[in-house]
Amino acid sequence: MNTLITFAQWASRHVSALGAGALFLFPVWGLGTAHAEWAQLEKTEQLTHFFDKDSVKAAHVTRYAWTMTELSDVLTNTGIPGAVATPKVKSTLTRWRVHCISDMVARLSISFYEQPQGKGTPLSSQDETEWRVRETPIRPGSLQALLKKEVCQ
């Protein structure tokens, strides 16, 4: 049985299992976190979620926005027995499409970073073609619900 997994699979499983919600990757062409206006959405012992106020774009009843997730040292120091050593993820940047009327959300992309605040070169990235992304319901109390509350005002 092949036990090797890609870094994106490993990080997605661990971050998702710890309540960050499912994340997908997107290249951050020209998205400098230094120019972003990050506002905190939620903070737990393990994760801190932010959204970029400057990145919010409206398209009818849909909003597009970037979120950043900072992982605590507890998460970044965990490992998988027998797996190949991988760089430790300190932060992620995720692009979302939020439908303000239907309470649906689509994850368009995610990038994983070894440095805090989405700095440096992405360790791994994955993009979804927007027209093929399936929307999922926004669950109460989730990161996506907090994001919707902020961007759909």
C-alpha positions as CSV (number, residue, x, y, z in Angstrom):
1,M,0.0,0.0,0.0
2,N,1.4,3.4,-1.0
3,T,1.6,5.6,2.1
4,L,3.2,8.6,0.5
5,I,0.9,11.6,0.1
6,T,1.5,15.0,-1.4
7,F,2.1,17.9,0.9
8,A,-1.2,19.5,-0.2
9,Q,-3.1,16.3,0.8
10,W,-1.3,16.2,4.2
11,A,-1.9,19.8,5.0
12,S,-5.6,19.8,3.8
13,R,-6.3,16.7,6.0
14,H,-4.7,18.2,9.1
15,V,-6.0,21.8,8.7
16,S,-9.5,20.5,7.8
17,A,-9.6,18.1,10.7
18,L,-8.8,20.9,13.1
19,G,-11.7,23.1,12.1
20,A,-10.3,25.4,9.5
21,G,-12.8,24.1,7.0
22,A,-11.8,22.7,3.7
23,L,-9.3,24.8,1.9
24,F,-8.3,25.0,-1.8
25,L,-5.3,26.7,-3.4
26,F,-4.9,29.6,-5.7
27,P,-1.7,31.4,-6.8
28,V,-1.3,34.8,-5.2
29,W,-0.2,36.7,-8.3
30,G,0.5,40.2,-7.2
31,L,-1.3,39.6,-3.9
32,G,1.1,41.1,-1.4
33,T,0.1,40.6,2.2
34,A,1.9,43.8,3.1
35,H,-0.7,45.8,1.2
36,A,-3.7,43.9,2.6
37,E,-5.9,45.1,5.4
38,W,-6.3,41.9,7.4
39,A,-9.2,41.9,9.9
40,Q,-9.5,39.0,12.5
41,L,-12.5,36.7,12.0
42,E,-11.8,34.2,14.7
43,K,-9.1,33.0,17.1
44,T,-8.7,29.7,18.8
45,E,-5.9,27.9,20.5
46,Q,-4.9,26.3,17.3
47,L,-5.8,28.7,14.5
48,T,-6.4,32.4,13.8
49,H,-8.5,33.3,10.8
50,F,-8.3,36.7,9.0
51,F,-9.9,38.2,5.9
52,D,-8.5,40.9,3.7
53,K,-11.0,43.9,3.7
54,D,-9.3,45.3,0.6
55,S,-9.8,42.1,-1.4
56,V,-13.6,42.0,-1.2
57,K,-15.1,42.3,-4.6
58,A,-18.8,42.4,-5.3
59,A,-20.5,40.7,-8.3
60,H,-24.3,41.1,-7.9
61,V,-25.1,39.0,-4.8
62,T,-21.8,37.2,-4.8
63,R,-18.6,38.4,-3.0
64,Y,-15.0,37.3,-3.6
65,A,-12.5,37.5,-0.7
66,W,-9.2,36.3,0.6
67,T,-8.7,34.7,4.0
68,M,-5.5,34.0,5.8
69,T,-5.2,31.2,8.4
70,E,-2.3,31.3,10.9
71,L,-1.5,27.9,12.5
72,S,-0.2,27.6,16.0
73,D,3.1,25.9,16.7
74,V,1.2,22.9,18.1
75,L,-0.2,22.2,14.6
76,T,3.0,22.9,12.7
77,N,5.1,20.6,14.8
78,T,2.9,17.5,14.3
79,G,4.0,14.8,12.0
80,I,2.8,11.6,10.3
81,P,4.7,8.5,11.3
82,G,6.6,7.0,8.4
83,A,5.9,9.9,6.1
84,V,8.6,11.8,4.3
85,A,9.7,14.9,6.2
86,T,7.9,17.9,4.8
87,P,8.2,21.6,5.5
88,K,6.0,22.9,8.3
89,V,3.0,25.0,7.3
90,K,2.6,28.2,9.3
91,S,-0.1,29.9,7.3
92,T,-2.5,29.6,4.3
93,L,-4.1,32.0,1.9
94,T,-7.5,31.0,0.5
95,R,-9.8,32.7,-2.1
96,W,-13.5,32.3,-1.6
97,R,-16.7,33.0,-3.5
98,V,-19.6,33.7,-1.2
99,H,-23.2,33.8,-2.4
100,C,-24.9,36.2,0.0
101,I,-28.5,35.2,-0.7
102,S,-28.3,31.4,-0.9
103,D,-25.9,30.9,2.0
104,M,-23.5,29.0,-0.3
105,V,-19.7,29.2,-0.6
106,A,-17.1,27.9,-3.0
107,R,-13.4,27.5,-2.2
108,L,-11.6,28.7,-5.3
109,S,-8.0,28.2,-4.2
110,I,-5.4,27.9,-1.4
111,S,-1.7,28.3,-0.9
112,F,0.4,26.9,1.9
113,Y,3.3,28.8,3.4
114,E,6.2,27.9,5.7
115,Q,6.3,31.4,7.0
116,P,3.6,33.3,9.0
117,Q,1.2,35.8,7.3
118,G,1.4,34.1,3.9
119,K,5.0,35.3,3.3
120,G,7.6,33.8,1.1
121,T,7.1,31.3,-1.7
122,P,4.1,29.0,-1.5
123,L,5.0,25.5,-0.5
124,S,2.1,24.2,-2.4
125,S,-0.9,25.7,-4.3
126,Q,-4.0,24.3,-6.0
127,D,-6.5,26.2,-8.2
128,E,-10.0,25.3,-9.0
129,T,-11.5,26.4,-12.3
130,E,-14.3,28.8,-11.1
131,W,-17.0,27.5,-13.4
132,R,-16.4,23.9,-12.2
133,V,-16.4,24.6,-8.5
134,R,-19.4,23.3,-6.6
135,E,-20.8,25.5,-3.9
136,T,-21.4,24.0,-0.5
137,P,-23.7,25.2,2.3
138,I,-22.4,27.7,4.8
139,R,-22.6,26.0,8.2
140,P,-23.5,28.1,11.2
141,G,-20.5,29.0,13.4
142,S,-18.0,28.2,10.7
143,L,-15.2,30.3,9.2
144,Q,-17.4,30.7,6.1
145,A,-20.3,32.0,8.2
146,L,-18.1,34.6,9.8
147,L,-16.7,35.6,6.4
148,K,-20.2,35.9,4.9
149,K,-21.3,38.1,7.9
150,E,-18.4,40.5,7.1
151,V,-18.5,40.6,3.3
152,C,-22.3,40.5,2.7
153,Q,-23.2,43.5,4.8
